[in-house]
Amino acid sequence: MRLGVFALAASFAAMFSASSSSIAVEPVALSAGKYGFDWLHPESARCTKIGPKLRARFQRCKHSAEGGFTGTVPSYLCEVNDDIEYMVFTDLATCQKQLETMQANAP
């Protein structure tokens, strides 16, 4: 299963880095009320409200105007450490749709 997660991670990282609209942003620039999930752990991922404590754990974030797993929504990719990376979206409904898409396509 771990190899499948790495394959999913590699394919998503390539897609995210290839986007010309992907730009680095300061984690503190993320406004309150966004939702995200740890996409490196698809089997246990769930949408979580991004509050001040979680946002403070973000080491760096990149914004993409057309990111996510459908490639059609604005998103942030925020690294906590080498094993935890959150995809962050504007609202719970968008987060849930992106999470379900990711899980449906996981190896």
Backbone bond lengths (Angstrom), bond angles and torsions (degrees), N, CA, C in turn:
res aa  C-N    CA-C-N  psi(-1)  N-CA   C-N-CA  omega(-1)  CA-C   N-CA-C  phi
1 M - - - 1.453 - - 1.526 110.70 -
2 R 1.347 116.72 -38.67 1.462 120.31 -177.85 1.534 111.06 -60.76
3 L 1.340 116.95 -39.27 1.457 120.67 178.16 1.521 110.35 -62.28
4 G 1.324 117.58 -39.56 1.456 121.51 177.84 1.515 111.89 -62.75
5 V 1.330 116.37 -38.83 1.466 120.64 177.94 1.518 109.81 -64.24
6 F 1.339 116.29 -41.65 1.461 119.38 178.59 1.523 111.63 -65.01
7 A 1.334 117.65 -38.07 1.463 120.55 177.45 1.523 110.07 -64.19
8 L 1.333 116.66 -43.19 1.463 121.15 177.18 1.523 109.75 -62.81
9 A 1.317 116.53 -44.08 1.463 121.06 179.97 1.527 111.10 -62.73
10 A 1.329 116.61 -44.07 1.462 120.53 -179.45 1.519 111.55 -63.67
11 S 1.330 116.85 -42.53 1.462 118.76 -178.89 1.520 111.04 -68.43
12 F 1.335 117.04 -37.90 1.452 119.31 178.70 1.524 110.94 -70.21
13 A 1.331 117.01 -41.53 1.464 120.13 179.09 1.517 110.86 -60.05
14 A 1.327 116.94 -40.55 1.464 120.37 178.15 1.517 110.54 -63.72
15 M 1.332 117.03 -42.44 1.459 120.82 178.82 1.524 110.58 -63.99
16 F 1.334 116.48 -44.12 1.456 120.89 -176.57 1.524 110.89 -67.65
17 S 1.345 117.24 -42.90 1.460 119.60 -178.27 1.524 112.28 -73.16
18 A 1.326 117.86 -23.75 1.457 120.88 179.61 1.523 112.02 -76.21
19 S 1.307 116.37 -17.62 1.460 120.50 -178.68 1.520 110.05 -69.17
20 S 1.306 116.48 125.33 1.462 119.79 -179.76 1.517 111.51 -72.85
21 S 1.331 117.51 -13.67 1.451 119.87 -178.46 1.524 112.14 -96.13
22 S 1.316 118.46 7.82 1.455 122.72 179.19 1.521 109.44 -81.08
23 I 1.338 116.03 118.87 1.462 119.52 -179.11 1.522 110.19 -131.98
24 A 1.323 116.06 146.41 1.454 121.08 178.13 1.522 109.67 -72.80
25 V 1.319 115.48 139.99 1.455 121.83 176.11 1.519 108.25 -135.15
26 E 1.311 116.45 154.94 1.452 121.08 175.26 1.525 108.47 -73.34
27 P 1.334 118.08 134.39 1.461 120.08 178.73 1.528 113.57 -54.48
28 V 1.301 117.51 -33.93 1.466 119.83 179.96 1.527 111.59 -67.83
29 A 1.328 117.30 -14.20 1.464 120.63 178.95 1.525 111.75 -75.96
30 L 1.330 116.77 -14.42 1.465 119.95 177.78 1.524 108.87 -68.93
31 S 1.300 116.31 124.60 1.462 119.07 179.33 1.523 110.49 -76.69
32 A 1.309 115.48 157.27 1.461 121.54 179.88 1.525 109.96 -65.47
33 G 1.319 116.07 156.70 1.453 120.90 174.67 1.506 115.49 91.95
34 K 1.316 118.61 4.12 1.459 120.87 176.88 1.526 108.91 -85.90
35 Y 1.336 116.12 162.67 1.464 121.57 -179.66 1.517 109.64 -127.05
36 G 1.328 115.79 147.61 1.446 119.71 179.48 1.516 112.46 -155.74
37 F 1.345 115.19 176.37 1.461 121.66 178.16 1.516 109.27 -147.22
38 D 1.334 115.11 155.43 1.458 121.89 177.18 1.523 107.92 -79.55
39 W 1.304 116.19 99.93 1.455 120.82 -173.24 1.528 112.85 -76.45
40 L 1.328 118.33 -10.68 1.460 120.47 177.18 1.531 111.98 -78.18
41 H 1.330 116.53 -10.02 1.467 121.52 178.99 1.531 109.29 -127.44
42 P 1.327 117.32 70.96 1.461 120.37 -173.65 1.522 114.42 -60.79
43 E 1.345 116.81 -29.99 1.456 118.94 -177.67 1.526 112.92 -69.38
44 S 1.322 117.88 -25.08 1.466 120.30 -179.24 1.530 112.66 -117.47
45 A 1.310 117.78 2.33 1.465 121.55 -176.46 1.526 111.30 -64.89
46 R 1.327 114.98 143.10 1.464 121.60 173.62 1.521 107.39 -151.07
47 C 1.304 116.51 151.99 1.461 120.80 179.96 1.525 109.65 -71.00
48 T 1.319 114.98 130.56 1.449 122.81 -177.11 1.515 108.80 -129.73
49 K 1.322 116.74 138.94 1.463 119.75 175.65 1.526 108.56 -68.59
50 I 1.322 116.16 132.78 1.461 121.37 -178.92 1.534 107.71 -86.42
51 G 1.313 114.95 101.13 1.458 121.14 178.59 1.516 110.49 -99.35
52 P 1.318 117.30 179.96 1.465 121.57 -177.62 1.531 114.28 -57.99
53 K 1.333 118.27 -39.47 1.471 120.25 -178.25 1.521 111.71 -66.82
54 L 1.329 117.20 -44.31 1.464 119.91 178.84 1.517 110.11 -68.53
55 R 1.310 117.12 -44.02 1.461 120.87 -179.37 1.528 110.75 -59.91
56 A 1.328 117.87 -34.56 1.469 121.63 179.22 1.530 111.61 -65.96
57 R 1.333 117.50 -22.80 1.469 121.37 178.49 1.521 112.51 -79.61
58 F 1.329 118.31 -17.10 1.461 121.39 -179.05 1.527 109.79 -67.48
59 Q 1.333 115.83 124.99 1.464 121.46 178.73 1.529 111.87 -81.66
60 R 1.332 115.38 -39.62 1.467 121.66 179.41 1.524 108.26 -160.45
61 C 1.318 114.82 153.04 1.463 120.92 179.60 1.518 109.83 -135.37
62 K 1.319 114.93 150.61 1.466 121.61 172.55 1.519 107.08 -124.85
63 H 1.315 115.55 139.29 1.461 120.91 178.30 1.517 109.20 -104.33
64 S 1.316 115.63 140.92 1.461 121.59 174.73 1.523 108.09 -130.39
65 A 1.308 116.40 127.39 1.462 120.71 179.71 1.519 111.62 -67.35
66 E 1.313 117.47 -27.74 1.469 122.18 179.53 1.515 108.98 -133.70
67 G 1.328 115.35 70.82 1.459 120.55 -177.41 1.502 112.31 -110.56
68 G 1.323 115.16 -145.80 1.451 120.40 -178.31 1.511 111.16 75.60
69 F 1.308 115.67 -177.08 1.456 120.89 -179.12 1.513 112.75 -86.40
70 T 1.323 117.22 -8.84 1.456 119.83 173.98 1.520 110.09 -102.01
71 G 1.329 116.94 -10.36 1.457 121.49 178.80 1.515 113.62 69.42
72 T 1.319 116.46 20.46 1.466 119.26 -174.78 1.524 114.47 -125.55
73 V 1.326 117.74 2.10 1.462 119.73 -175.15 1.526 111.24 -128.11
74 P 1.315 117.25 148.37 1.456 119.31 173.84 1.531 109.57 -63.89
75 S 1.306 116.63 139.70 1.461 120.19 179.58 1.514 110.48 -153.16
76 Y 1.317 114.53 164.43 1.454 122.90 173.79 1.515 107.39 -120.25
77 L 1.305 117.13 145.50 1.445 123.63 172.95 1.522 105.17 -115.82
78 C 1.345 117.12 111.78 1.461 121.70 -172.74 1.526 110.91 -120.10
79 E 1.315 115.01 122.46 1.454 122.17 -178.07 1.526 110.58 -88.82
80 V 1.343 115.48 128.86 1.461 121.64 172.43 1.524 108.05 -93.61
81 N 1.333 115.92 -50.50 1.466 122.95 174.72 1.530 107.54 -157.72
82 D 1.330 117.34 -167.23 1.467 120.33 -177.22 1.526 113.11 -65.69
83 D 1.329 117.13 -20.08 1.464 120.67 -175.79 1.522 114.41 -109.92
84 I 1.314 118.21 -6.99 1.464 121.33 -177.27 1.527 109.31 -132.54
85 E 1.327 115.55 124.63 1.458 121.32 179.66 1.532 108.14 -144.24
86 Y 1.296 115.49 123.52 1.461 120.89 -177.08 1.516 111.83 -97.37
87 M 1.326 115.47 137.99 1.460 122.04 166.07 1.518 104.02 -96.97
88 V 1.318 116.79 128.36 1.460 121.99 -174.05 1.523 109.75 -119.92
89 F 1.332 115.38 135.36 1.464 122.73 -176.84 1.521 110.36 -128.44
90 T 1.324 116.58 166.69 1.463 121.40 -173.64 1.517 114.50 -69.71
91 D 1.341 118.50 -27.70 1.463 119.20 -176.60 1.523 110.52 -150.64
92 L 1.328 115.61 168.78 1.459 121.75 -176.46 1.528 112.27 -64.39
93 A 1.311 118.37 -42.07 1.469 121.24 -178.37 1.532 110.98 -61.54
94 T 1.321 117.01 -43.67 1.467 120.75 178.65 1.522 110.21 -65.30
95 C 1.321 116.29 -43.49 1.463 120.91 178.12 1.521 110.25 -57.63
96 Q 1.319 116.73 -48.11 1.457 121.27 -177.66 1.530 111.56 -62.02
97 K 1.318 117.38 -41.66 1.470 120.66 179.20 1.532 110.65 -64.37
98 Q 1.331 117.07 -42.17 1.460 120.80 -179.87 1.537 110.72 -67.49
99 L 1.318 116.89 -39.46 1.465 121.36 177.52 1.521 110.39 -62.64
100 E 1.324 117.38 -46.27 1.470 120.96 179.60 1.524 111.33 -63.34
101 T 1.332 117.56 -38.06 1.466 121.35 177.73 1.521 110.04 -64.69
102 M 1.331 117.13 -44.85 1.455 121.06 178.94 1.530 110.55 -60.48
103 Q 1.330 116.70 -48.47 1.459 120.04 -177.45 1.519 112.05 -65.56
104 A 1.317 117.61 -34.14 1.464 121.15 179.06 1.527 111.74 -68.01
105 N 1.320 117.05 -25.76 1.458 121.68 -177.88 1.508 113.90 -102.94
106 A 1.342 117.15 1.35 1.465 120.50 -179.63 1.528 110.26 -69.57
107 P 1.311 115.65 145.31 1.477 118.97 179.17 1.514 111.58 -66.76
